[in-house]
Amino acid sequence: MSSDNEQSAEPEGGAPEQLALIRETVRKANVPRAKPRTWRGAALAKELPVARVLVNKGVLHLDQYFDYAVPEELDAEAQPGVRVRVRFGAGGRNVRAGRREGGGLIDGFLIERRAESDYQGALAALAYVVSPEPVLGPELLALSRAVADRYAGSLADVLQLAVPPRNGRAESKPSPEPLPPPPAPSAGSWERYEQGPAFLRALAEGEAPRAVWTALPGPHWPQEIARAVAATLASGRGALVVVPDGRSAGRVDAALTEVLGAGRHALLTADSGPEKRYREWLAVRRGSVRAVVGTRAAMFAPVADLGLVAVWDDGDSSHSDDNAPFPHVREVLELRAAHGRCAFLLGGTNCTVEAAQLVESGWALPLRADREQLRIAAPLIRTVGDGELARDGAARAARLPSLAWQAVRDGLRSGPVLVQVPRRGYAPRLACERCREPARCRHCAGPLEAPDERDLNCAWCGRAETAWHCVACGANRLRAQIVGARRTAEELGRAFPAVPVRTSGRDHILDSVPDVPALVVSTPGAEPVAEGGYAAALLLDGWAMVGRPDLRAGEEALRRWTAAASLVRGQQEGGTVVIVAEPTLRPVQALVRWDPVGHARRELAERAELGFPPVSRMASVTGPPEALAAFLAAAELPPEAEVLGPVPAPRTEPGRPRRPWEAPVGESWERALLRVPPGSGAALAVALKTAQAARMARGNGDPVRIRIDPPDIG
């Protein structure tokens, strides 16, 4: 040691330096060391020294609570509902001074405090309390457990969806004081529905009505939802609204601000950012606000004294979570309505088969307008069949028949015109012009596409194709099977050179367009709202939506069409919708009559006859063939269970994100569908969960994926 160091360590007067004093004090103090947090020799809490903890392990064979000792130093902070860190996986042999030690640190939630443990061996101690903020209340815990049981998943996985990640800065700020309940609102546009005013009165009086609401087309639905929320708040209860996307959430948020004023509701969307979203979530958890509007994750929002749960457009795929255990917003809100005895509102311009079943079973009542109100609000629907399209010379100029040309010209005189195209890009899929044989890649047999005007490449391997010829007839000219939004916009721009053309799709979605003449080309679900409504709308290539090989193809096509047509002005204001699809198809006829409820009822009757969901409960089990066969052989399925398959599972196309039910790139998986009659869904979920837990406990390597009520069964 140098003389300079000696001088700095022993200053004048011989007194030890401050750091040395601190070290000596810590060394002599009879307190446990901070790291590692074994709390060896530390005294336990005098009352309730055992903490029951849910560790953040999303594996089914560990879907249980574990007991930990509570050191006296953590007694005040270790309260039910807080986030904790514990040591997990040490085994029963590493015990010192009555404490289990070792293992890795893992997050968890403290569920309850107990006087003694059911476990007879030595307990590990809580490592530390992450935050004294209680984020997991009894109601949210009970809901999460019910969701985990329904979908054959683990409680830890559900809580990953239900409780947002912690943000210390947001947690340190206090939430505002709650405002008094607002007055009951007037019925407003709810007067257009026969039972609308009665529904609002029931909410304002503290009752719990359940309704399936078929909303009239037009821009009024956000205001109508806001009035339902206001009526619920007037009764002293809370309300929760879940919508499919951020644009819809923004519209309802603006309507709630207009009806309730600022400070009475929270907006929970991913677009808010982690800090703001967690701050809003904490305000709900602390009871500062009792109204919530948000996207999918908001279905678990811990609203105090919940009086109303509402979901808009339940057929949108965004309502189905892509993370295990894959819960659906509609089903979760049904559980909340049943367990919490609160009101339930399922709304949309369309009607899903599941919504029709709720009415058919008597669980909910219909909430619709009469035909006179519908004739006022809905636009005129006109159809063009494929035969007429082929004979029409005007269609060859820009894929538009004369009827559509006329609708566009008339509409552009008074406002914007919407054009819905099923696909984005330029020419997403190509075929031989002579024999209509799909164009395939020479290297991997993938489909050829033209994302822009010139390039021709494979959608699977990405290789460019410069000298394609048809293997069936030898021709070398291509045609578009489905023309994309970009090419449609280009063709319309040439046909109407004096009119601006705007596009809205996945890469760039417009929220709104002004009330001026313009052509707006959009893919389904990306249609912007027009101020004052669109003057006309064209729904192109309807066969591409109806012809998909899926059980829900017709229902989904009608949902997309009604959503677009609802943005058009009413028939009395000159609004017209032209759909290019075969007029005899059932979804097209339902659109012409504007009868989504009738279409859903017929679909429900057919599915009941064939034993398809939602009349039956179904589960999808996917995995490598050997692993799938072993799983099905080991699972103790209910006696009434029917196994459909296995069949080859869809493969993930190279370059595209893998969906949960698809096989990895380069692997061949199989899928089996398990079907049980009504009333046996819980038994099926228990059987699948038990078999999966046993498989994970044995450490079998090959994965098997389970999904209850899969949205896509082919």
C-alpha positions in Angstrom: 0.0 0.0 0.0 1.4 3.4 -0.9 1.9 6.2 1.7 -0.9 8.2 0.0 -3.3 5.4 0.5 -2.2 4.9 4.1 -2.8 8.6 4.8 -6.3 8.5 3.2 -7.2 5.5 5.2 -5.9 6.9 8.5 -6.6 10.6 8.6 -5.4 13.0 11.3 -6.6 12.3 14.8 -6.4 8.5 14.3 -10.2 8.2 13.8 -11.2 5.5 11.3 -12.7 6.6 8.0 -16.4 6.8 7.5 -16.6 3.7 5.2 -14.7 1.6 7.7 -17.1 2.6 10.4 -20.0 1.5 8.2 -18.4 -1.8 7.5 -17.7 -2.5 11.1 -21.3 -1.5 12.1 -22.7 -3.9 9.5 -20.3 -6.7 10.5 -21.4 -6.4 14.2 -25.1 -5.9 13.7 -27.3 -8.9 14.3 -29.3 -8.6 11.0 -29.3 -10.8 7.9 -27.2 -9.9 4.9 -28.9 -8.4 1.9 -27.3 -10.8 -0.7 -28.1 -13.6 -1.0 -31.5 -13.1 0.6 -31.7 -16.4 2.5 -32.6 -14.6 5.7 -30.5 -17.2 7.6 -31.1 -16.8 11.3 -33.5 -13.9 10.8 -36.6 -13.8 13.0 -40.0 -14.6 11.4 -43.1 -12.5 11.5 -44.8 -12.9 14.9 -48.3 -13.2 13.2 -49.0 -15.1 10.1 -45.4 -16.1 9.4 -46.2 -18.1 6.2 -46.8 -16.5 2.8 -48.6 -18.5 0.1 -47.1 -17.4 -3.2 -47.9 -18.0 -6.9 -44.6 -18.2 -8.7 -44.3 -17.0 -12.2 -43.9 -20.4 -13.8 -46.3 -20.9 -16.7 -45.9 -24.7 -16.7 -49.0 -26.8 -15.9 -47.4 -29.2 -13.4 -46.4 -26.2 -11.3 -49.8 -24.6 -11.4 -50.2 -24.4 -7.6 -49.3 -22.2 -4.6 -46.0 -22.5 -2.7 -45.4 -21.6 0.9 -42.6 -19.3 2.0 -41.5 -18.0 5.4 -42.0 -14.3 6.1 -39.0 -12.6 7.8 -40.0 -10.0 10.4 -38.4 -7.2 8.4 -40.8 -7.9 5.5 -43.9 -8.3 7.7 -45.4 -4.9 7.0 -44.9 -4.9 3.2 -45.6 -8.6 2.6 -49.4 -8.2 2.2 -51.7 -10.2 -0.1 -51.7 -9.0 -3.7 -48.1 -7.6 -3.8 -45.3 -8.6 -6.1 -42.5 -10.6 -4.5 -39.3 -12.3 -5.4 -38.6 -15.8 -4.1 -36.0 -18.5 -4.6 -37.3 -21.5 -6.5 -35.9 -24.8 -7.4 -33.4 -25.5 -4.6 -34.8 -28.9 -3.6 -35.3 -30.2 -0.1 -31.7 -31.1 0.8 -30.2 -27.6 0.9 -31.4 -26.6 4.4 -29.5 -24.5 6.9 -30.6 -23.3 10.3 -34.2 -24.4 9.5 -34.3 -22.5 6.2 -34.3 -23.9 2.7 -31.6 -22.1 0.7 -30.5 -21.9 -2.9 -32.4 -21.8 -6.1 -32.9 -19.0 -8.6 -34.8 -15.8 -8.0 -38.2 -15.7 -9.7 -41.1 -13.3 -9.6 -44.4 -14.1 -8.0 -47.5 -12.8 -6.3 -48.3 -13.1 -2.6 -51.7 -14.7 -2.4 -52.4 -14.9 1.3 -50.7 -14.9 4.7 -51.2 -18.0 7.0 -50.4 -19.0 10.5 -48.9 -22.3 9.5 -48.0 -24.3 6.3 -49.4 -27.5 5.0 -45.9 -28.4 4.0 -44.0 -30.3 6.8 -40.5 -29.5 5.6 -38.3 -26.5 5.9 -39.5 -23.3 4.1 -37.5 -20.9 2.1 -37.9 -17.2 3.0 -39.3 -14.5 0.8 -36.3 -12.9 -0.9 -37.9 -9.4 -0.9 -41.1 -7.5 -1.7 -40.8 -5.9 -5.1 -43.4 -3.2 -4.3 -45.9 -2.7 -1.5 -48.5 -1.8 -4.1 -51.3 -4.5 -4.0 -52.0 -5.3 -7.6 -53.7 -8.7 -7.4 -57.1 -8.5 -5.6 -59.4 -11.4 -4.7 -61.8 -10.7 -7.6 -59.0 -10.5 -10.2 -57.5 -13.7 -8.7 -60.8 -15.6 -8.9 -61.4 -14.4 -12.5 -57.9 -15.4 -13.6 -58.4 -18.9 -12.0 -61.7 -19.3 -13.8 -60.1 -18.3 -17.1 -57.2 -20.7 -16.6 -59.5 -23.6 -15.8 -61.8 -22.9 -18.8 -58.9 -22.7 -21.3 -56.8 -25.6 -19.8 -54.0 -23.1 -18.9 -52.0 -22.1 -15.9 -52.9 -19.3 -13.5 -49.4 -17.7 -14.0 -50.0 -17.4 -17.7 -53.3 -15.7 -17.2 -51.9 -13.3 -14.7 -49.2 -12.3 -17.3 -52.1 -11.1 -19.4 -54.2 -9.6 -16.5 -51.5 -7.6 -14.6 -49.4 -5.2 -16.6 -45.6 -4.9 -16.0 -44.6 -2.7 -13.1 -43.4 0.8 -13.8 -41.8 2.4 -10.7 -42.3 6.0 -11.7 -46.0 5.5 -12.4 -46.4 3.6 -9.1 -44.8 6.4 -7.1 -47.3 9.0 -8.2 -50.7 9.2 -6.3 -53.9 8.7 -8.2 -56.5 11.5 -8.3 -59.4 11.5 -5.9 -62.5 9.8 -7.2 -65.3 12.0 -8.5 -68.9 11.7 -7.4 -71.3 9.7 -9.6 -72.7 11.6 -12.6 -76.4 12.1 -13.2 -78.2 9.6 -15.3 -78.0 10.5 -19.0 -80.9 10.9 -21.4 -81.7 8.1 -23.9 -80.4 10.1 -26.9 -80.0 7.9 -29.9 -81.0 4.9 -27.8 -84.6 6.0 -28.6 -84.2 4.4 -32.0 -84.2 1.0 -30.3 -87.4 -0.4 -29.0 -85.8 -1.6 -25.7 -83.0 1.0 -25.6 -84.4 3.5 -23.1 -85.5 0.6 -20.8 -82.0 -0.8 -21.0 -80.5 2.5 -19.8 -83.0 2.8 -17.0 -82.2 -0.7 -15.8 -78.5 0.3 -15.7 -79.2 3.5 -13.8 -81.3 1.7 -11.3 -78.6 -0.8 -10.4 -80.0 -3.8 -12.3 -78.0 -6.2 -14.4 -79.6 -6.7 -17.8 -77.9 -8.8 -20.4 -78.3 -7.8 -24.0 -77.0 -8.7 -27.5 -77.2 -5.3 -29.3 -77.4 -5.2 -33.1 -76.4 -1.6 -33.7 -77.8 0.5 -36.5 -75.3 1.6 -39.2 -73.9 5.0 -38.8 -71.6 7.0 -36.5 -73.7 6.8 -33.3 -72.5 3.7 -31.6 -69.6 5.3 -29.6 -72.1 7.8 -28.1 -74.6 5.0 -27.3 -71.9 3.0 -25.5 -70.9 6.2 -23.6 -74.5 6.7 -22.4 -74.7 3.1 -21.2 -71.5 3.7 -19.2 -72.8 6.9 -17.8 -76.0 5.2 -16.7 -74.0 2.6 -14.9 -71.8 5.2 -13.2 -75.0 7.0 -12.1 -75.9 3.9 -10.1 -72.6 4.1 -8.2 -71.1 1.2 -10.0 -68.2 0.8 -12.5 -68.2 -0.1 -16.2 -65.8 -1.8 -18.6 -65.8 -1.5 -22.4 -63.5 -3.6 -24.6 -63.1 -2.8 -28.3 -61.0 -4.5 -31.0 -58.5 -1.8 -31.9 -57.0 1.5 -30.9 -59.0 3.5 -33.4 -62.3 2.3 -32.0 -61.0 2.9 -28.4 -60.2 6.5 -29.4 -63.8 7.0 -30.7 -65.3 5.7 -27.5 -62.8 7.6 -25.4 -63.9 10.9 -27.1 -67.5 10.0 -26.6 -67.0 9.3 -22.9 -65.2 12.6 -22.5 -68.1 14.4 -24.1 -70.8 12.6 -22.1 -69.0 12.3 -18.7 -66.4 15.0 -18.8 -62.7 14.6 -18.1 -61.3 12.5 -15.2 -64.1 9.9 -15.0 -62.7 7.1 -17.2 -59.4 5.5 -18.1 -58.1 4.5 -21.5 -56.1 1.2 -21.6 -54.4 0.6 -25.0 -50.9 -0.5 -26.0 -50.5 2.8 -27.9 -50.4 4.7 -24.6 -47.0 3.4 -23.7 -46.0 1.4 -20.6 -45.8 4.2 -18.0 -49.1 5.9 -19.0 -50.9 2.6 -19.3 -49.7 1.4 -15.9 -50.6 4.7 -14.3 -54.2 4.5 -15.8 -54.4 0.9 -14.6 -53.4 1.8 -11.1 -56.0 4.6 -11.0 -58.6 1.9 -11.8 -57.1 -0.5 -9.2 -57.1 2.2 -6.5 -60.7 3.1 -7.3 -59.9 6.6 -8.6 -61.9 5.9 -11.8 -64.7 3.4 -12.3 -65.0 3.5 -16.1 -62.5 1.8 -18.5 -62.4 1.6 -22.2 -59.6 -0.4 -23.9 -58.4 -3.1 -26.2 -58.1 -6.8 -25.5 -55.9 -6.7 -22.3 -58.5 -4.4 -20.7 -60.8 -7.4 -20.3 -59.1 -8.1 -16.9 -59.2 -4.4 -15.7 -59.8 -4.4 -11.9 -62.8 -2.1 -12.0 -64.3 -1.6 -8.5 -68.0 -2.5 -8.0 -68.3 -3.6 -11.6 -71.8 -3.0 -12.9 -71.5 -3.3 -16.7 -69.2 -5.2 -19.1 -69.4 -4.4 -22.8 -67.7 -5.7 -25.9 -67.9 -4.2 -29.3 -67.6 -6.3 -32.5 -66.9 -9.6 -30.8 -66.2 -11.3 -34.2 -63.0 -9.4 -34.7 -60.0 -11.7 -34.5 -58.2 -9.1 -32.3 -60.5 -10.2 -29.4 -58.8 -13.6 -29.3 -55.4 -13.5 -27.5 -52.5 -15.1 -29.2 -50.7 -15.9 -25.9 -51.4 -19.0 -23.8 -54.0 -19.9 -22.8 -55.6 -17.9 -25.7 -58.7 -16.4 -23.9 -61.4 -14.6 -25.9 -62.7 -11.3 -24.7 -66.3 -12.3 -25.1 -65.9 -15.4 -23.0 -64.0 -13.6 -20.3 -66.6 -10.9 -20.0 -69.3 -13.5 -19.8 -67.5 -15.0 -16.9 -67.2 -11.6 -15.2 -71.0 -10.9 -15.8 -71.9 -14.3 -14.3 -69.6 -14.3 -11.3 -69.9 -10.6 -10.6 -73.7 -10.4 -11.3 -73.3 -7.3 -13.5 -74.9 -6.2 -16.7 -73.6 -7.5 -20.1 -73.7 -5.8 -23.5 -72.5 -7.4 -26.6 -72.7 -5.0 -29.5 -71.8 -4.7 -33.2 -73.3 -3.9 -36.6 -73.1 -7.6 -37.3 -74.2 -10.6 -35.2 -71.9 -13.6 -34.6 -73.1 -17.1 -34.2 -72.0 -17.0 -30.5 -74.1 -13.9 -30.0 -77.1 -15.6 -31.6 -76.6 -18.6 -29.2 -76.7 -16.3 -26.2 -80.1 -15.1 -27.3 -81.3 -18.5 -28.3 -80.4 -20.0 -24.9 -82.1 -17.1 -23.0 -78.9 -16.0 -21.3 -79.2 -12.6 -23.0 -82.0 -10.7 -24.7 -82.0 -9.1 -28.1 -81.6 -5.3 -28.4 -82.5 -4.3 -32.0 -84.3 -1.5 -33.9 -87.4 -2.0 -36.0 -87.3 -2.2 -39.8 -88.4 1.4 -40.2 -85.4 2.7 -38.2 -83.2 0.4 -40.2 -84.4 1.7 -43.5 -83.6 5.3 -42.4 -80.0 4.4 -41.2 -78.9 1.8 -43.7 -77.6 2.6 -47.2 -79.0 1.1 -50.4 -77.3 -2.2 -51.2 -76.9 -3.3 -54.9 -75.2 -6.4 -56.2 -73.2 -7.3 -59.3 -72.7 -11.0 -60.1 -69.6 -12.5 -61.7 -71.5 -13.3 -64.9 -72.6 -9.7 -65.3 -69.1 -8.5 -64.4 -67.6 -10.7 -67.2 -70.0 -9.4 -69.8 -69.6 -5.7 -68.9 -67.2 -3.9 -71.1 -66.7 -1.1 -68.5 -65.3 -3.7 -66.1 -62.3 -4.3 -68.2 -61.1 -0.8 -67.8 -60.7 -0.9 -64.0 -62.4 -4.0 -62.8 -65.6 -2.0 -62.2 -69.0 -2.8 -63.8 -71.2 0.0 -65.1 -73.3 0.0 -62.0 -70.2 0.6 -59.9 -68.9 3.3 -62.2 -72.2 5.1 -61.9 -72.2 4.8 -58.1 -68.6 6.2 -57.9 -69.5 9.1 -60.2 -72.6 10.0 -58.3 -70.9 9.7 -55.0 -68.0 11.9 -55.9 -70.3 14.7 -56.5 -71.1 15.0 -52.8 -68.3 13.3 -50.8 -65.7 10.6 -50.5 -66.2 7.1 -51.9 -64.9 4.0 -50.1 -63.4 1.0 -52.1 -62.8 -2.1 -50.1 -60.3 -4.6 -51.5 -59.7 -8.0 -49.8 -55.9 -7.8 -50.2 -53.1 -5.3 -49.9 -50.2 -4.9 -52.3 -50.3 -4.8 -56.1 -51.1 -8.3 -57.3 -50.8 -10.6 -54.3 -51.6 -13.8 -56.1 -51.1 -14.7 -59.8 -52.3 -17.3 -62.2 -51.9 -18.3 -65.9 -53.9 -16.1 -68.1 -54.9 -19.0 -70.4 -55.7 -21.9 -68.1 -56.0 -20.2 -64.7 -53.4 -22.5 -63.2 -51.9 -20.9 -60.1 -48.4 -19.6 -60.7 -45.8 -21.5 -58.6 -42.1 -21.0 -57.8 -39.8 -23.4 -59.6 -37.6 -23.9 -56.5 -40.1 -24.4 -53.6 -43.5 -24.5 -55.3 -44.6 -21.4 -53.3 -47.1 -19.0 -54.8 -45.8 -16.2 -57.0 -46.8 -12.6 -56.2 -46.2 -9.1 -57.5 -45.9 -6.8 -54.4 -45.2 -3.9 -56.7 -45.8 -3.3 -60.4 -42.6 -4.9 -61.9 -41.1 -7.5 -59.5 -42.3 -11.1 -59.6 -41.1 -13.2 -56.7 -42.0 -16.2 -54.5 -44.1 -15.5 -51.3 -42.3 -18.4 -49.5 -38.6 -18.4 -50.4 -38.4 -14.8 -51.8 -36.6 -15.7 -54.9 -37.2 -13.6 -58.0 -38.8 -15.1 -61.1 -37.7 -13.7 -64.4 -38.7 -16.3 -67.0 -41.9 -17.9 -65.7 -44.1 -20.2 -67.9 -47.1 -22.3 -67.1 -46.3 -25.9 -66.4 -49.8 -26.9 -67.5 -50.2 -25.2 -70.9 -46.9 -23.5 -71.5 -48.2 -20.0 -71.7 -46.1 -17.2 -70.3 -48.7 -14.5 -69.5 -50.1 -14.0 -66.0 -53.3 -12.6 -64.6 -54.2 -11.5 -61.1 -56.2 -14.0 -59.0 -56.9 -11.2 -56.5 -55.9 -7.6 -57.3 -54.4 -5.7 -54.3 -55.2 -2.4 -52.9 -52.3 -0.6 -54.5 -53.1 -1.7 -58.0 -56.8 -0.9 -57.5 -55.8 2.6 -56.3 -53.6 3.0 -59.4 -56.4 1.9 -61.8 -59.0 4.2 -60.1 -56.5 7.0 -60.3 -56.3 6.6 -64.0 -60.1 6.3 -64.4 -60.7 9.5 -62.2 -57.6 11.6 -62.8 -59.1 14.7 -61.2 -59.9 13.0 -57.9 -57.4 12.3 -55.1 -56.9 8.6 -54.2 -55.9 7.6 -50.7 -55.1 4.1 -49.4 -55.5 2.6 -46.0 -54.0 -0.7 -45.1 -51.7 -2.6 -42.7 -48.6 -0.5 -43.4 -50.5 2.8 -43.1 -54.0 3.0 -41.6 -55.9 6.3 -41.8 -58.1 7.2 -38.8 -60.4 9.6 -40.7 -60.8 11.4 -44.0 -62.5 14.8 -44.6 -65.9 15.3 -46.2 -64.5 16.1 -49.6 -64.7 14.2 -52.9 -61.9 11.5 -52.8 -61.4 7.8 -53.5 -60.4 5.9 -50.4 -59.0 2.4 -51.1 -58.8 0.2 -48.0 -58.3 -3.4 -47.0 -61.0 -4.9 -44.6 -60.7 -3.6 -41.1 -58.6 -0.5 -42.1 -61.5 1.7 -43.4 -61.1 5.2 -42.1 -64.2 7.1 -40.8 -65.4 9.8 -43.1 -66.7 13.0 -41.6 -70.4 13.0 -42.5 -70.2 9.5 -43.9 -69.1 8.1 -47.3 -71.3 9.0 -50.2 -70.9 5.5 -51.7 -68.9 2.3 -51.2 -67.7 -0.5 -53.5 -67.0 -3.9 -52.0 -64.8 -5.7 -54.6 -63.8 -9.3 -55.1 -66.4 -10.6 -52.7 -65.8 -14.2 -53.8 -62.3 -14.0 -52.2 -63.8 -13.5 -48.8 -66.7 -15.9 -49.0 -64.6 -18.7 -50.7 -62.1 -19.2 -48.0 -61.9 -22.8 -46.7 -63.0 -21.9 -43.2 -66.1 -22.6 -41.1 -66.5 -18.9 -40.4 -65.9 -17.6 -44.0 -69.5 -16.5 -44.6 -69.8 -14.9 -41.2 -66.5 -13.1 -41.4 -67.3 -11.8 -44.9 -70.6 -10.4 -43.8 -69.0 -8.8 -40.8 -66.4 -7.1 -43.0 -69.1 -5.9 -45.4 -71.5 -4.5 -42.8 -68.6 -2.7 -41.0 -67.7 -1.0 -44.3 -71.3 -0.3 -45.3 -72.0 1.2 -41.8 -69.7 4.0 -42.7 -71.8 5.0 -45.6 -74.6 7.6 -45.4 -78.2 6.4 -45.1 -80.4 5.7 -48.1 -82.4 8.9 -47.6 -79.1 10.9 -47.9 -78.2 9.1 -51.1 -75.8 6.5 -49.7 -75.2 3.5 -52.0 -73.1 0.3 -51.6 -72.3 -1.9 -54.6 -70.9 -5.3 -53.8 -69.2 -7.3 -56.5 -70.2 -10.9 -55.5 -72.6 -13.6 -56.6 -76.1 -12.3 -55.5 -77.4 -15.8 -54.5 -74.8 -16.3 -51.8 -76.2 -16.3 -48.3 -73.9 -13.6 -46.9 -74.7 -11.3 -49.9 -78.4 -11.8 -49.4 -78.1 -11.0 -45.7 -76.2 -7.8 -46.6 -78.9 -6.8 -49.1 -81.6 -7.3 -46.5 -79.3 -6.0 -43.8 -80.2 -9.0 -41.7 -77.1 -10.2 -39.8 -79.2 -11.7 -37.1 -81.1 -13.9 -39.5 -77.8 -15.0 -41.1 -76.4 -15.9 -37.6 -79.5 -17.9 -36.7 -79.3 -19.9 -39.9 -75.6 -20.5 -39.3 -76.3 -21.6 -35.7 -79.0 -24.0 -36.8 -76.6 -25.6 -39.4 -73.8 -25.9 -36.8 -76.2 -27.5 -34.3 -77.2 -30.1 -36.9 -73.5 -30.8 -37.7 -72.2 -30.6 -34.1 -69.9 -27.7 -34.7 -69.1 -24.8 -32.2 -70.5 -23.0 -30.5 -73.2 -25.6 -30.0 -70.4 -28.1 -29.1 -67.2 -27.4 -27.3 -64.0 -28.1 -29.2 -60.3 -28.2 -28.6 -57.4 -28.3 -31.0 -54.3 -30.4 -30.1 -51.3 -29.9 -32.4 -47.8 -31.4 -32.4 -45.4 -33.8 -34.1 -47.2 -37.0 -35.1 -45.5 -39.2 -32.5 -46.0 -36.8 -29.7 -49.6 -36.1 -30.7 -50.4 -39.8 -30.8 -48.8 -40.4 -27.4 -50.7 -37.4 -25.9 -54.1 -38.6 -27.2 -53.4 -42.1 -25.9 -52.5 -40.9 -22.4 -55.3 -38.3 -22.0 -58.3 -39.6 -20.1 -60.9 -37.8 -22.2 -64.6 -37.8 -21.3 -66.5 -40.8 -22.6 -68.6 -38.6 -24.9 -65.5 -37.0 -26.5 -65.1 -37.4 -30.2 -61.6 -37.3 -31.9 -61.6 -35.8 -35.4 -58.3 -36.5 -37.2 -55.4 -36.2 -36.9 -54.7 -34.3 -40.2 -51.7 -32.3 -41.3 -51.5 -29.0 -39.6 -51.0 -25.7 -41.6 -47.4 -24.8 -42.1 -45.8 -21.5 -41.5 -44.8 -19.8 -44.7 -41.1 -18.6 -44.7 -40.8 -14.9 -43.8 -44.2 -14.8 -42.1 -44.8 -14.8 -38.3 -45.8 -18.1 -37.0 -49.3 -18.4 -35.5 -49.8 -20.6 -32.4 -51.6 -23.4 -34.3 -49.1 -23.7 -37.1 -46.1 -26.0 -37.5 -42.6 -24.4 -37.4 -40.9 -23.8 -40.6 -39.6 -27.0 -42.1 -41.5 -29.3 -39.7 -44.6 -31.5 -40.4 -47.1 -31.4 -37.5 -50.5 -32.9 -37.2 -53.7 -31.5 -35.6 -56.6 -33.4 -33.9 -59.9 -31.8 -33.0 -61.6 -33.0 -29.9 -65.4 -32.4 -29.7 -67.7 -32.8 -26.8 -71.4 -31.9 -26.4 -72.7 -29.0 -24.3 -72.0 -29.4 -20.6 -68.8 -31.4 -21.1 -66.5 -28.5 -21.9 -65.1 -28.3 -18.3 -64.4 -32.0 -18.2 -62.6 -31.8 -21.5 -60.4 -28.9 -20.3 -59.5 -30.8 -17.1 -58.6 -33.9 -19.0 -56.3 -32.0 -21.4 -54.7 -29.9 -18.7 -54.0 -33.1 -16.6 -52.5 -34.9 -19.5 -50.3 -31.9 -20.5 -49.2 -31.4 -16.9 -48.2 -35.1 -16.6 -46.3 -34.8 -19.9 -44.4 -31.7 -18.8 -43.5 -33.3 -15.4 -42.0 -36.3 -17.3 -39.9 -33.8 -19.4 -41.0 -35.1 -22.8 -39.2 -32.9 -25.3 -41.6 -32.7 -28.3 -44.1 -29.9 -27.8 -47.9 -30.4 -27.9 -50.1 -27.3 -28.2 -53.6 -27.1 -26.8 -56.2 -24.5 -27.7 -59.7 -24.5 -26.3 -62.3 -23.1 -28.7 -59.9 -22.5 -31.6 -61.0 -19.6 -33.8 -59.9 -21.4 -37.0 -60.9 -25.0 -37.5 -60.9 -25.0 -41.3 
